[in-house]
């Protein structure tokens, strides 16, 4: 569950305090995270090896 307190403050995510911009990718599910890294791969920002490594991490392989 995601609850915001007030602008600029932390968020409560699953009963843990999170700064608004820290760990943003952790709030997304694995398919969205993989797609973000696929976009980086397609744009040339990361290598195929880096993409494959992140994909394995997100899928817990």
Residue pairs with C-beta under 8 A, 6 or more apart in sequence:
1 12
1 13
1 14
2 11
2 12
2 13
2 27
3 11
3 12
4 11
5 11
5 12
8 20
9 20
10 17
10 18
10 19
10 20
11 17
11 18
11 19
11 20
12 18
13 27
18 27
25 33
25 36
28 36
30 58
30 59
33 54
33 58
34 54
34 55
34 58
34 59
37 46
37 50
37 51
37 54
37 55
38 51
40 46
40 51
41 47
41 48
41 50
41 51
